[in-house]
Amino acid sequence: MNAVGIDVFKGKSIVAVIQPFGVVLAEPFDVFHTDSELKSLVAFIIFC
């Protein structure tokens, strides 16, 4: 099972994804709070 960490700020969020034992799948990256970026984030998380 993967773990998704999301730090939420006013205009953007920072997202990172790890697997058990600390294997990094996605280094922290910014996601701005727009419809298109949030939809992309959902698709990324579903297929991660």
C-alpha positions as a printed Julia matrix, in Angstrom:
48×3 Matrix{Float64}:
  0.0    0.0     0.0
  1.29   3.46   -0.89
  1.06   6.52    1.34
  0.27   9.97   -0.03
  1.23  13.0     2.03
 -0.42  16.33    1.21
  0.42  19.66    2.87
 -2.37  22.09    2.02
 -1.71  25.83    1.78
 -3.83  28.74    0.56
 -3.04  28.57   -3.17
 -1.25  25.26   -3.57
 -0.51  21.92   -1.96
  2.71  19.94   -1.75
  2.35  16.22   -2.45
  4.69  13.25   -1.94
  4.15   9.5    -2.32
  6.03   6.66   -0.6
  5.78   2.89   -0.43
  6.42   0.74    2.64
  9.96   0.83    4.0
 10.41   4.41    2.76
 10.66   3.74   -0.97
  9.95   7.13   -2.59
  7.59   6.97   -5.57
  7.22  10.74   -6.0
  9.45  13.41   -4.5
  7.5   16.37   -3.11
  5.89  18.41   -5.9
  3.56  21.42   -6.04
 -0.07  21.23   -7.1
 -1.85  24.54   -7.59
 -5.52  24.71   -6.67
 -6.96  24.86  -10.17
 -9.52  22.47  -11.61
 -7.08  20.98  -14.1
 -4.24  20.43  -11.61
 -6.53  18.93   -8.96
 -8.06  16.56  -11.54
 -4.54  15.57  -12.61
 -3.6   14.94   -8.98
 -6.61  12.67   -8.48
 -5.69  10.66  -11.59
 -2.06  10.46  -10.42
 -3.08   9.17   -6.99
 -5.48   6.58   -8.41
 -2.83   5.08  -10.7
  0.12   5.44   -8.31
